[in-house]
Amino acid sequence: MLELQLRIEELFALPIQEFNAHDNVDEILEDLLEGLNDGTVRAATPTANGEWQTQRWVKHGILLLFRRGVLIEMHSQPPFRFFDKHTLSTKHFTVKQNVRIVPGGSVVRNGCYLASGVICMPPMYINIGAYIGEGSMVDSHALVGTCAQVGKRVHISAAAQIGGVLEPAGARPVVIEDDVLVGGNCGVYEGVLVRKRAVLGSGVILNASTPVYDLVNETIIRSSAENPLEIPEGAVVIAGARNIRSEFGAQHGLSVSTPIIVKYRDEKTDARTALEEGLR
């Protein structure tokens, strides 16, 4: 892994002419794609103390795929034409991988990892660099963006958006840890970290500038210059609102959308959010 990292960083530092003339560029990029596809290469990795370490070099490698690629016409089965960089094809699956992809217009890009037992409901899209753990479901009209890291037994509900990030390369991608429920029409962006067993109710929007009001602990959770927003383990978050206190806001009864932690998971919550094993 270290050798691949060093080779990627060497290529990334080259001027475009030298990069294109490099003898081993295609071989190195194929090694990167192979690692992304089998899950041994990840854009962010968990540390022993439960934190997440951004792997800048992986995003550099994905950017090199864009740099190297030229626009061509591609074909997929069933007959489907699309036009993209030749280095960025769709991902090929076999039944041995035990990933269930229901027909109906879904696309999984080459260079991402889907573990055994993942279910993809149409239409949905999973972009390059993404990692999805065992038994997770990506529901209809959902997006898992570039380099997003999704844990085991996560349900990404219909029309939810898990944002992606390539630049700046040092920025942490969105991380959704194990056993999280992401409700319908949610949006999670800008490196937000959702800890294990959290529940995001329908319509919750989280980004780096979102304050989250914890009614249970009577605190406000915010991101900082060092750390993006983090949703605590087991938190149940719903879409709420808070009043705008300016004279104009009060005069017109205005409010802004605000995520609110209303409780932490208990047995009743677990029963309502349990994934149906029969679907798997």
Phi, psi and omega in degrees: 000318179298321180297316179297318178301314181296321180292321178296313182295326177297314178296320184296330182279350184281145168299157188302321182295316180292325178299311182292335181270355182296134186294326190251015187299317182293321178297318180294317180292327174295321177297321177298311180299320179298317179293321177294321182291325182263003174084003179278341175247127182225146181287339174212143184229143178286144178260172183297332182266013175088002176274175180238131182254119177288132178260089184305322185295330179294316178292326173300318180297319178295320176298326177294327176299319176294317181297321184283331189287149171240149185287124177224166173272131180241160179230145179226165179254137355297168188313117183207127181255139172210166187230116184205176177298140185294342178277357189233067181275181172279160183276139178265132179242154168234163182296335180296336180285347175058039173253124183267116179242105183285138183294150176140024171104016177280153177224132173240121185279148175300143179094026172225161186247127172239117183284169178302138177089359177291141178242133179241115181262136188280155341274139175217168184220132176237124188263169184302143178086351181288154178226126181231124186280175186302138172073010180277157178236133173250111190275179185301140177061021178265155178235133167246111191281177183306124174071003178299143183245116184241132185278200182276147173056035177269139174248113175262104191285174186304134176068012176284149182238116174258106190295155178246166178206133170243321181233141356293148187298333181279353182287136179290135174287168174298136178236124175244112184281182187299148170062029177269142170253120175256111186289169181300142178063019173285157172225124180236117191224170166057047172075016178298139178250119177254113185286169185308141170066011175288158178234123175255112179293164182307133174083005178288132177243126181232128171217185187296335183259006183278122169277138180245125184265116181266101181291331183292312183261359179054051178227165175245125181262125180228161171281167176228176179298330183271327188228127174295173181302140180229123176270126186295158178301133175076001182291141174252113188249132176238163177278118179240199180208154174226147184290147170271121191271355179296162181301318180295316180298316179294321181299324184257006178064038184275152175213165177239150179294137183216122174292139182231130171275112185263341180192177170242151191304139175226187183298323180295317178296317181299321181295324183283334186254002183299137176284141182279109183296334180298333178290342185261000000 
